[in-house]
Amino acid sequence: MNRIIGVALFSLLSIAFQQVNAQPSADIRFEKMDHGFGKIKEEAGPAVFNFQFSNTGTIPLIIQGVEASCGCTTPEWSHEPVLPGKSGFIKVSYNPEQRPGTFTKSITVTANVPKSFRVLTISGEVIPRLQGTNDLFPVDFGKIRLSMSELSFVRIKDHEIKTDTIRIYNPGSLPVSVNFKIIPSHLTIKTIPAILQPKSNGFFLITFDATKKQEYGFITNRIYLSFNGEEKYDNALKVSATIEEDFSKLSATDLGNGPIIEYNSRVFDFKELVAGQTADYTFVISNKGKKELIIRSVTASCGCTTGKPVSNIIPPGGTTELKVTFDSYGKTGMQNKIVTVISNDPEHSTTLLRVIGTVKGN
């Protein structure tokens, strides 16, 4: 009797197990899950491929989402439920513009199927298009085109003289000469060749002489241009650099006996302000070294932030205060401003102080 009962119970459990495993579900099967475009030309525009799939399950298949690994890849797909035995598609477009070289991108497909998602892959190589005049000289100044309108010398020591160039092109049918206005003494600029012939290239030769500036920190200037002797200066070049003190010739003894700058804090967090309000914070600057600490300059990344030390010279063991004011007028949302302090501390000649917080509307 027990044996009969055991066999019957086993049979019932087997039937229940089969019923559980026979639960209706959708399933997805792709004809292929990766596609290689091979070589595609940048100028040809987006490359497109349709990943075909079928529903091999027993209930309608629903594509719940398709997400590409890059904004350069745009997917489209069947939004209507796909009935059992029927087919659908995931259409993938890859935009090769300004993306030369090889690429591999993934597309994650989420659906109401076991394991919930599938990953598709596209790959290929973008052959860059031949660059034209407007690509090589994207800045349009009317009479001439430029490779760029801003030249940064980045970091330059106080005894250095650096030279760099901006490439130019004359797209017109007549020769062009360039005149310059408001040139500070530490900058020199000339056009090579002096007369730019039609459909020809040249360059501006720009020299930054830090010895003539006698100032530290971030320096920016504008050089205004006119053409063929006209008194019309509508275009300007922006030239910038950060001038730093040169400590490379100091001995180990000199470095050990130099000034050391320290702060009570590096961050001014004004928390929240209503637009139009101002907030102040006082940074305390200390000299922990053995030589006078000299504050060369204090500059802010935004006109909304100002600061000036009480004293620019701090004796060993002394302190000074740097009051920073943030004006929220015209600002909204999260704020992150930088105050740059340049000093004669050879180990930390440039220090960045942050001003952060949130400005709410009235």
C-alpha positions as CSV (number, residue, x, y, z in Angstrom):
1,M,0.0,0.0,0.0
2,N,2.8,2.5,0.9
3,R,4.5,1.7,-2.3
4,I,1.3,2.4,-4.3
5,I,0.9,5.7,-2.5
6,G,4.5,6.7,-3.1
7,V,4.2,6.0,-6.8
8,A,1.0,8.0,-7.0
9,L,2.6,10.9,-5.2
10,F,5.6,10.9,-7.4
11,S,3.3,10.9,-10.5
12,L,1.4,13.9,-9.1
13,L,4.7,15.8,-8.4
14,S,6.0,15.0,-11.9
15,I,2.8,16.3,-13.5
16,A,2.9,19.5,-11.4
17,F,6.6,20.0,-12.3
18,Q,5.8,19.6,-16.0
19,Q,2.9,22.1,-15.7
20,V,5.1,24.6,-14.0
21,N,7.8,24.3,-16.7
22,A,5.0,24.5,-19.3
23,Q,4.0,28.0,-18.2
24,P,3.4,30.1,-21.3
25,S,6.1,32.6,-22.1
26,A,7.5,34.6,-24.9
27,D,11.0,34.0,-26.2
28,I,13.2,35.9,-28.7
29,R,15.6,34.5,-31.3
30,F,17.7,36.8,-33.5
31,E,18.9,35.7,-37.0
32,K,22.3,37.2,-35.9
33,M,23.4,39.2,-32.9
34,D,26.4,41.0,-34.3
35,H,26.9,42.9,-37.5
36,G,30.1,44.2,-39.1
37,F,29.6,47.2,-41.5
38,G,33.2,46.9,-42.8
39,K,34.6,50.2,-44.1
40,I,32.2,53.1,-44.3
41,K,32.8,56.6,-45.5
42,E,32.3,59.4,-43.1
43,E,30.5,61.5,-45.8
44,A,28.1,58.7,-46.6
45,G,26.0,59.4,-43.5
46,P,24.5,57.0,-41.0
47,A,25.1,53.2,-41.6
48,V,21.9,51.2,-40.9
49,F,21.3,47.5,-40.2
50,N,18.1,45.6,-39.2
51,F,18.5,42.9,-36.6
52,Q,15.6,40.5,-37.4
53,F,14.1,38.4,-34.6
54,S,11.2,36.0,-34.1
55,N,9.0,35.1,-31.2
56,T,9.7,31.4,-30.5
57,G,7.5,31.5,-27.3
58,T,3.8,30.9,-26.7
59,I,2.6,34.4,-25.8
60,P,3.1,37.8,-27.4
61,L,6.6,39.2,-27.2
62,I,7.0,42.8,-26.0
63,I,10.2,44.8,-26.5
64,Q,10.4,46.8,-23.3
65,G,13.5,48.9,-24.2
66,V,16.5,49.2,-26.4
67,E,19.5,51.1,-25.2
68,A,22.7,51.9,-27.1
69,S,26.1,52.3,-25.5
70,C,26.8,55.5,-27.4
71,G,24.8,58.6,-28.6
72,C,26.3,57.9,-32.0
73,T,24.1,54.8,-32.3
74,T,20.3,55.3,-32.7
75,P,18.0,52.3,-32.3
76,E,14.4,51.8,-33.6
77,W,12.2,48.7,-33.0
78,S,8.9,47.0,-33.2
79,H,6.7,48.7,-30.6
80,E,3.6,46.5,-31.2
81,P,3.5,43.0,-29.4
82,V,5.0,40.3,-31.7
83,L,2.7,37.3,-31.7
84,P,4.2,33.7,-31.4
85,G,5.8,32.6,-34.6
86,K,5.9,36.2,-36.0
87,S,8.9,38.4,-36.6
88,G,10.1,41.9,-35.6
89,F,13.2,44.1,-35.9
90,I,15.7,46.2,-34.1
91,K,16.9,48.9,-36.5
92,V,20.3,50.3,-35.6
93,S,21.8,53.4,-37.2
94,Y,25.5,54.4,-36.6
95,N,26.5,58.1,-37.3
96,P,30.1,58.2,-38.5
97,E,30.4,62.0,-38.6
98,Q,33.7,63.1,-36.9
99,R,34.3,59.5,-35.7
100,P,37.2,58.3,-37.9
101,G,38.7,54.9,-37.1
102,T,37.4,51.5,-35.9
103,F,34.4,51.2,-33.7
104,T,32.4,48.6,-31.7
105,K,29.1,49.5,-30.1
106,S,26.6,47.4,-28.1
107,I,22.8,47.6,-28.1
108,T,21.0,46.1,-25.1
109,V,17.5,44.8,-25.8
110,T,15.1,44.2,-22.9
111,A,11.9,42.2,-23.3
112,N,9.4,40.0,-21.5
113,V,11.5,36.9,-22.0
114,P,13.6,34.6,-19.8
115,K,16.9,36.2,-18.9
116,S,15.1,39.5,-19.8
117,F,17.8,41.0,-22.1
118,R,20.0,40.4,-25.1
119,V,23.0,42.3,-26.3
120,L,23.5,43.1,-30.0
121,T,26.8,44.4,-31.4
122,I,27.8,46.5,-34.4
123,S,31.4,47.2,-35.6
124,G,33.2,48.7,-38.5
125,E,35.8,51.3,-39.6
126,V,35.0,54.9,-40.5
127,I,37.1,56.2,-43.4
128,P,37.5,60.0,-42.8
129,R,36.3,62.3,-45.5
130,L,38.8,64.6,-47.2
131,Q,38.8,67.9,-45.4
132,G,37.9,71.0,-47.3
133,T,38.9,74.6,-46.7
134,N,36.1,75.2,-44.3
135,D,37.1,72.2,-42.2
136,L,40.8,73.3,-42.0
137,F,39.9,77.0,-41.4
138,P,36.5,76.9,-39.5
139,V,36.7,80.5,-38.2
140,D,35.2,83.0,-40.7
141,F,36.5,86.6,-40.3
142,G,35.1,87.7,-43.6
143,K,38.2,88.5,-45.7
144,I,40.1,85.6,-44.3
145,R,39.4,82.2,-42.5
146,L,41.4,81.0,-39.5
147,S,42.2,77.6,-38.0
148,M,41.2,79.1,-34.6
149,S,40.5,82.4,-33.0
150,E,41.9,81.7,-29.6
151,L,45.6,80.8,-28.8
152,S,46.6,79.6,-25.4
153,F,50.3,79.5,-24.4
154,V,49.0,77.6,-21.3
155,R,51.8,77.9,-18.7
156,I,54.8,80.2,-19.2
157,K,57.6,81.0,-16.8
158,D,58.2,84.6,-15.8
159,H,61.5,84.7,-17.8
160,E,60.3,82.9,-20.9
161,I,59.4,84.1,-24.4
162,K,57.2,81.8,-26.4
163,T,56.0,81.8,-30.0
164,D,53.1,80.1,-31.7
165,T,51.1,80.3,-34.8
166,I,47.5,80.5,-36.1
167,R,47.0,79.3,-39.7
168,I,45.0,81.6,-42.0
169,Y,43.6,81.4,-45.5
170,N,42.4,83.9,-48.1
171,P,39.2,82.5,-49.8
172,G,38.6,85.6,-51.9
173,S,39.7,86.7,-55.3
174,L,41.8,89.7,-54.1
175,P,44.9,90.0,-52.0
176,V,44.4,90.8,-48.3
177,S,46.6,92.6,-45.8
178,V,45.9,92.5,-42.1
179,N,46.3,95.4,-39.5
180,F,46.3,95.0,-35.8
181,K,45.0,97.2,-33.0
182,I,45.4,97.3,-29.2
183,I,48.5,95.1,-28.9
184,P,49.9,95.1,-25.3
185,S,53.7,95.4,-25.0
186,H,54.2,91.7,-24.1
187,L,52.6,90.5,-27.3
188,T,53.8,90.8,-30.9
189,I,52.0,89.6,-34.0
190,K,52.7,89.7,-37.7
191,T,51.2,88.1,-40.8
192,I,53.4,85.8,-42.9
193,P,53.3,86.5,-45.8
194,A,52.5,90.2,-45.2
195,I,50.1,90.1,-48.2
196,L,47.9,87.0,-48.4
197,Q,47.2,86.2,-52.1
198,P,43.9,84.8,-53.2
199,K,43.2,81.1,-52.5
200,S,46.5,80.9,-50.5
201,N,47.6,80.0,-47.0
202,G,49.6,81.9,-44.4
203,F,49.8,82.3,-40.7
204,F,49.9,84.7,-37.8
205,L,53.2,84.5,-35.9
206,I,52.4,85.5,-32.2
207,T,55.0,85.9,-29.5
208,F,54.3,86.1,-25.7
209,D,57.1,87.8,-23.8
210,A,56.5,87.1,-20.1
211,T,59.5,89.3,-19.1
212,K,57.6,92.4,-20.2
213,K,54.4,91.6,-18.4
214,Q,55.8,91.5,-14.8
215,E,52.6,89.9,-13.6
216,Y,51.6,86.5,-12.4
217,G,48.6,84.3,-12.9
218,F,46.1,84.0,-15.8
219,I,46.5,86.7,-18.4
220,T,44.2,87.2,-21.4
221,N,44.3,89.8,-24.1
222,R,42.4,90.5,-27.3
223,I,44.0,91.6,-30.5
224,Y,41.7,93.4,-32.9
225,L,42.0,93.0,-36.7
226,S,41.1,95.1,-39.7
227,F,41.8,94.4,-43.4
228,N,43.4,96.3,-46.3
229,G,43.8,99.5,-44.2
230,E,40.2,99.9,-43.2
231,E,39.4,101.4,-39.8
232,K,36.9,98.7,-39.1
233,Y,38.0,96.3,-36.3
234,D,35.1,93.8,-36.0
235,N,37.1,90.7,-35.4
236,A,39.5,89.8,-32.6
237,L,42.0,87.1,-31.6
238,K,42.1,86.0,-27.9
239,V,45.6,85.2,-26.6
240,S,46.1,83.8,-23.0
241,A,48.7,82.3,-20.7
242,T,49.3,81.6,-17.1
243,I,52.5,83.2,-15.9
244,E,54.4,81.3,-13.2
245,E,57.5,82.0,-11.2
246,D,60.5,79.9,-12.1
247,F,61.8,77.9,-9.1
248,S,63.9,75.5,-11.1
249,K,67.2,77.1,-10.1
250,L,66.6,76.9,-6.4
251,S,68.8,74.5,-4.4
252,A,67.4,72.0,-2.0
253,T,68.4,74.3,0.9
254,D,66.6,77.2,-0.7
255,L,63.5,75.1,-1.2
256,G,63.6,74.0,2.5
257,N,64.0,77.5,3.7
258,G,61.2,78.9,1.4
259,P,57.7,80.1,2.3
260,I,54.9,77.6,2.9
261,I,51.3,78.6,2.2
262,E,48.5,77.1,4.2
263,Y,44.7,77.8,4.4
264,N,42.1,77.3,7.0
265,S,39.9,75.9,4.2
266,R,40.0,75.5,0.5
267,V,36.2,75.6,0.0
268,F,33.6,78.4,0.5
269,D,30.2,76.7,0.6
270,F,27.5,79.3,0.8
271,K,24.8,76.5,0.8
272,E,21.8,78.2,-0.7
273,L,21.1,81.8,-1.8
274,V,18.1,83.5,-3.3
275,A,19.1,85.0,-6.7
276,G,20.4,88.5,-6.1
277,Q,21.8,87.9,-2.6
278,T,25.5,88.0,-1.8
279,A,27.6,85.8,0.5
280,D,31.0,86.4,2.1
281,Y,33.7,84.1,3.4
282,T,37.1,84.9,4.8
283,F,39.9,82.5,4.0
284,V,42.8,82.7,6.4
285,I,46.2,82.3,4.7
286,S,49.2,81.3,6.9
287,N,52.9,81.2,6.2
288,K,54.4,78.1,7.8
289,G,57.8,78.6,6.1
290,K,61.0,80.4,6.9
291,K,60.8,83.2,4.3
292,E,58.3,85.9,3.5
293,L,55.3,84.6,1.7
294,I,54.2,86.9,-1.2
295,I,50.7,86.7,-2.7
296,R,51.4,87.5,-6.4
297,S,47.8,87.6,-7.6
298,V,44.3,86.6,-6.8
299,T,41.9,86.0,-9.7
300,A,38.4,84.6,-10.0
301,S,36.9,82.5,-12.8
302,C,33.8,84.7,-12.8
303,G,33.1,88.4,-12.4
304,C,30.5,87.3,-9.8
305,T,33.3,86.4,-7.4
306,T,35.8,88.9,-5.9
307,G,38.5,88.6,-3.4
308,K,41.6,90.6,-2.2
309,P,44.0,89.8,0.7
310,V,44.4,92.3,3.5
311,S,48.2,92.0,3.0
312,N,50.2,90.6,0.1
313,I,53.3,90.0,2.2
314,I,53.1,87.5,5.1
315,P,56.1,87.1,7.4
316,P,57.1,83.6,8.7
317,G,54.5,82.5,11.2
318,G,52.1,85.2,10.2
319,T,48.7,85.2,8.6
320,T,46.5,87.4,6.4
321,E,42.8,87.3,5.5
322,L,41.3,86.9,2.0
323,K,37.7,87.9,2.0
324,V,35.8,86.4,-0.9
325,T,32.4,87.7,-2.0
326,F,30.0,85.8,-4.2
327,D,27.2,87.8,-6.0
328,S,24.3,85.5,-7.1
329,Y,22.7,88.2,-9.3
330,G,21.8,86.6,-12.7
331,K,22.8,83.1,-11.4
332,T,20.6,80.0,-10.9
333,G,21.2,76.4,-9.9
334,M,24.5,74.8,-8.8
335,Q,27.5,77.1,-8.7
336,N,31.2,76.1,-8.8
337,K,33.6,79.0,-9.1
338,I,37.3,79.0,-8.8
339,V,39.6,81.6,-7.0
340,T,43.2,81.2,-8.1
341,V,45.9,82.3,-5.7
342,I,49.5,82.7,-7.1
343,S,52.3,83.0,-4.5
344,N,56.0,82.5,-4.2
345,D,55.7,79.2,-2.4
346,P,57.9,77.0,-4.7
347,E,55.9,73.8,-3.8
348,H,52.4,75.3,-4.2
349,S,52.8,78.4,-6.3
350,T,49.3,78.0,-7.7
351,T,46.4,77.3,-5.4
352,L,42.7,76.8,-6.3
353,L,40.0,77.8,-3.9
354,R,36.4,76.8,-4.6
355,V,33.2,78.7,-4.2
356,I,30.2,76.3,-4.3
357,G,26.5,76.3,-3.5
358,T,23.0,76.6,-5.0
359,V,21.2,79.7,-6.2
360,K,17.4,79.6,-6.2
361,G,15.1,81.8,-8.2
362,N,13.1,84.6,-6.5
